[in-house]
Amino acid sequence: MVEPDRGLSVIIPHVVHDIYAGKLDPGERQKLGEMRAFYEGSGDSQVFDEIQRLRAEVGTLEGWKAAKERTRQELAATPDDILEQLLERFAPFIKNLPPGSSRGHFMRDGVYLTAIFQDPDIQSADAVEVFVGMLAGMYHDIGTSVAERYHEAKRFSAHAEVGAHLFGEISKSLLGENLIKLTQYAIVAHTHYRGDRTVTKDGETSVVFLN
């Protein structure tokens, strides 16, 4: 299992270098374009419905605690190089992050996480929540790679919901089901909306609730 206090030291340097210096190839650009079209089109309401179900399952204290207990064995089975594996899968999305949430911003958040993990008090924190916090801290804005952040008033699924859905899709087979769900919820909950909002799109209206 990867130890949370090791922070980002387990990341192989070539992965970071590829993200910083690498360019998207034509196949990656096409795939990102297709995903952007999905999230802007039929995926908008589909993702919204999926995230609402996620909120209902783990968005309460009781639901979070129950999922956390189911996650402990999944965390114990997580390989030491999980951060590298995730970075490799997410590399095209990280490269495609827009200004304001750029790859540099992503790496800066990683540096901050490394600093946080030097705090001796982190050793007494719940291991599942520390690991979930690390993953969500790294990938909380990943949705902006395929969803325009400043179009959120016209969407059912904002960048946090898209990011949570995207994290679930990309991390399949690398992380356990419950670990993915907790990380998805943490990603969804990172926004600071001032109030619930009502969105009408293509004749369909939904209330987008605060986390």
Order of alpha helices (4+ residues) and beta strands (2+ residues): alpha-alpha-alpha-alpha-alpha-alpha-alpha-alpha-alpha-beta-beta
